[in-house]
Amino acid sequence: MFKKRWIVTWMVLVTLIVQSFSLTTVLAEESESLKGLVFDPNRQNSVELEQPLENVPATFEMIAKFEPDRNERQILFGNYSAASNPSFSIELWSDNTLRYYEVSNETRNMRTDAVVPTDEWVHLAWIRDAEKDTVTFILNGKIVHEAFATDLPAQFDLNHLHSIGTDPRNGLHMSAEVKEVRLWSEVRTLDELTENRDTELQGGEAGLMHLWELDKVDLTEEQPIVHDKAGNINGVAKGYEAPYQGEFTGTGIDFADGRTDLATDIMEEGPRTVEAWLNVPVNTPGSQRVGVILGNYWGGSYDDIPEFSFEVYNNSTPRLYWKGIKDNTLNYIANGVSINRGDWVHVAIVLDDEENTATTYINGKQEHTAALRDDEEMPELLPSKAGTLGLKIGSDYRYEDDGTPTMAFGGEIADVRVWSTVRTAEEIQQNYNTFLTGNEDGLIGNWKLDERVDDLYPDNSAQQNDAIVFDPGAFTWQPADFPDGDYRIAVLPDTQYMARQFPEGMRNYFAWMRDNAEELNIDLAISVGDIVDTPNSITEWEVAAESYSYLDGVIPYVLATGNHDVVRNGLNRDYTNFNNHFPYSKYSEEPTFGGAMVEGKMENTYHFYELGDVEYMVISLEFAPTAEVLEWANEVVAENPDKRVIVTTHTYMYHNGEFISTDHHHSNRHYFSDAMDGPEIWEEFVSKHDNIVLALSGHIGYPDIVVREDIGVNGNVVQNVLADSQYMEPRDLGMIMMMTFKEGSNDVEVNWYSVKYDLFYRERNQFTMPLNLYDNPTPPKDEDEDKDKDQDQGGGSGGGSGGGGSSRPGGGGSTPPPADQEPGDGSEPGNEEENDFGVEVGFDQNEVDEVTVEREGEAVAIKVEASPETENINVSLDNNSVNQIVQDGHSVVVQTPLGDMTIDAETIAQLAGRDLSIEIGQGAQVNGQPVRTVKLLSDGEEVADFTGKVTVSVPYEQEAANGLVVYKVTDEGRVIVPLSRVVDGQIVFIADGSGTFTVGNNEKSFTDTPGHWSDEHVNFVTAREMFVGVSENEFAPNGSMTRGMLATVLGRLLGVEESNAGSGGFTDVNAEAYYAPYIAYASEHGIVNGTGNGQFAPNREVTREEMATMVVRFMEHARIQAGTQNSYEGFEDDAQIAAWAADAIQLLQEADILDGKPGNVFDPKGDVTRAEVAKVMQLMLEAYVY
């Protein structure tokens, strides 16, 4: 029997080999004679069936030749639109393996290991045998995979249209030439498949449901039809329209290699029409964003910082993105328009605010129009100018680490035109293919790019705003050469991130001031608030107190408090930690101390200093001062008319040079309803006193110093300044606004200086600022001495953003190394037994067998071999190794039999300068579930809170129940860790600090969710206690979700304490309501905005676009990054999506977190159910890239 079985097996195997060889031979012999319909992803080619299939086929066949080196997922035949809709799809994955995906009575996902050959004709077949519960994949007549599928239904309804080459999402397009597609209602045998492979079927064969002969499609038809030879479901071939005919005869510049980087000066007028000739290479992938034609986007920290981008988006679609009006960002994409590749095409976009339209023209012909604003009553959408940086041609201000532009245009550009006027269709048609004279009305920029003259490309318009070759490094950082002077005052911007993330950097920052005080004549330092980032963190306060103490007895300093320095509870401002670490008892003894508003408290104080021959008073006002605080400040200044007064208060000015108010983000009144905002501080205090010369503020992160000059009620001039570098990268730059004074002169030299790099930041931030110090100032010895320092401060009473120029904002890819560090490859010698890149790892040989250390990409991988029974594994890094890892910007991955731990670069940076011990231990199981102890020890002290992300994965072989969660064991009991999931035999979770973790089942039971499509999602979110039921036994999956409920769900996920009272500054939020603490937290951290007029509308149903925006802002706050699964192709109702929600919806759709509705619509104004939110929450966490 044994021998007979082997004989039979060998016979079958030989038969299969012969069949496979025979078919392969036939395919090879006939390959040159085969032809089919070409599917080009760049043109989004597909064949959409005209009606749904009547049933799922039993056998599917395709004869095709796939393009090589595609390396992207491709839909061969599919109708997937959402997880809740019945569908089946056949796909080719990025590694060229086959996949079958079905949504019927359950979801089925089956993959083969066999690789489909490319660049040769292949015969693919797929057999779905419902009787045997099997799915079989066949390649060139050979079975390459067979999978069992329990309870496979013989029939299920298919309501959505299938397509060849894509699915209803209109993404993941196929790159192939396809001859035929056949669908059979019966299970075909291998012999039948092989015999019929080269036979031209007649259409009447038994069991043949549908036959589409794609090699016979007539593409000359206006709308090519693919006829169904066997059934009655024809298809429509899409994307085969005749391409645009190139007419351009000039020359341009190829920006594809990123080497050409052109910049212009600031454009004071706002563009209304933009045009350019473009040539995109024919091999550009459809999924690739082609790049920026004209733009100045740099990723500003606020959505009302003007940034402009005229670009070609995915699938070669024209796009115009423009932000600068709060909560209203223009994101116009000409969906369905794809410019020709491999030939010159003229693209124009016209923005008509009056008609509320955005229109795209291709070669002078109108191709697409959409509404600018969803609501005609919406406030203005288009900013008054393109931005505070000059427009760049062929890229913008985003850079890679090697200094090349991130968004460099992937092709050629010529004859770029910008108009301040709305060009008509007739004007576009008449002029697009003729060169301009330069004198046309409304022309504010015209760069032909056909000739370089004296290192620039001339602007043909009357503006003469020539494009220069841009050097981001030279324009960003300047050699530090402080001017001569008699004394200096150092203004210290928000130090919050140094206190939290870079404590050693903060110590070095203050040590530099101490060590250079005498040489540079630094006689005073003034804070603008946000000393720490976390008001309840004693660790951060201790770092701050220690750092400031370096100045004691060396440089006098004035402290100011910010929103991160105060614990907020309703209208109560709790400065306990600030006063404990900067005590009144210490500073009131200083001879310069003038007094405090409340004895014993330091948040409102004033101080006297004699610097040079000027007597100053510096008054510090607490964050969000009340009317009572301003009244006190008025009295103090009035009592000291002989002093020149400098005011410091945290929140006073906005990045655009305006006084901050509720018209802006994060004003004082957003935090406390009784606070005075910028206009009140000016009108009720600063403007009233002729001896106030300077008012300083922070809070609003912006890379440039912002200065506005205002006239007080007495005719005196006051300089109002915003200096806050908190969002500049890296966040330990240690920026100082250094002011240099000369006795007898009212001209103060200002420099924006980095302690870390010993460099000045941007030429525009090195300027002269007049202060009203002397009634009769001494004239300068040489009137021409400072003529090169007359930098535009963007000032005047209208405000501005600190000067001209077109240098790149932010730290970015071209940031130089510190001045004392020689360039190198980062691979300094270390422990040669372990590695050659400066990292030495210690371990206990009694615990582990072997440790290896490798560099894997941006991570240092420490691999530990030990017995799975080991109770505790400990590896250590000395401070030199930690510093090396921090310097390289690497994360650390520790792999052990007990589990793996990934410590991100931010957490490692938190521990710089100290020895680090990493421990993973295991305890006795609880109810059969694993228990793990995870610890980081810094200089022997346990790190309780991780600033970054620490990911832990533990082997988990048991079946993963829907209600499975991870708990952190504390003294008070167990606390759920919401960021967890089970995947690939591992339970993975994010640890927020050292501790002991265990696994448990927290599944909730409801009577109204079994059988509901959302049952799995409801189990997931309720187990993590992000949601609760509407009663003990009911969840109400179809119930509505309000804005207050959604803020609560997001807050619970973040672990916001219910005791955090407050209303978020909204008049319609009751501080006692269940949602109040969550809304207050979300408002403070920019996750939610109000609906206008100081209201939040907590009990109104949340709309789909509001939900998308809140979820994405939550992800940004929680630093959750979702991988891209789909290419965004847009919805039929894109024009109805509010501009402020468009990017969020695109991100969630690309990440497969949020789908549209049937008919490819999004329904942005539609309500959201509790079940839908539960699904989004689960998919968001599961999409989190651990």
TACOR-V522936 format. One line per field, one symbol per residue. phi: phi as a letter, one per 20 degrees, with the letter a starting at -180 (. if undefined). Layout:
phi=???
This chain:
phi=.fffffffgfffffgfffgffffgfffffegfefbbeeddgfdlfacefebfffaffecccbdbcefflflcfceebabfcafedgabbdcdefemeecdccdcfbecccceefeffdmbfcddbbdddffelcccdcclndfdaccecflfffbbfcedfecenabgflblffdaddebccccedfeeffffffegdeffeodffnfebbdeffdfeeeffcgddfefdccdfcdfdndffffefcfdecbdeefemeecdcdegefeefcccbaeccegfeffffeffpeebacfcngfcfdegbcbdbdegllefbcdbdqdgmcdececegnecffdnbfcecccdddffelcccdddlndfdabbffcfdfegggdeffbfqecffddnabddcefeneffdgferecblfcccedefegfffffdfdcfeeodffnfdabdfmebeclmbdfefefflefedfedffffedcgecfffaeacdeedfgdgfffedcgfffffgffffffdgffeledaccedolfcddfeefgfffffffffffegmdcfbdecdcfedceebmeedddgffffecfgffefeffefercfcgncdfcbcbdbddmddedcddddfglfefffffffgfffffcfededddcbfdbcdfeneffbffdflfgffecfeeeeggffffebgfedfdedbcdbcmefbfdfdccdcdffeneecedcdcbegefdfedfmfceedddcgndeededcdddffelcedmffedbdcfdeecfcfffffcfegdfedfefelemffnrcnodnceffmfmfefffgfedffaemdffcfffdaccncdddbeffecebccccecmeceeddddaffegfbcccccfffffffffffmeecdddcfeqdcddffffffgdfncfcddccccdffdlmdfccdcbdddlndfefcefddddcccgbeffeffefcdddecfepecfefebadblmcddbdeeafrdccdbdcfedceddgnfgegfffgffffelfdcffbfdcdmfeffdeffffffgffffemffffffqdmnefddffefgegffffffffdmfcceeolmddlfeegfefffggfffffffffeleddfedcefdndfdgfeffgfdfffffgfffemecdedgnlddlfeffceffffgffffffffegef
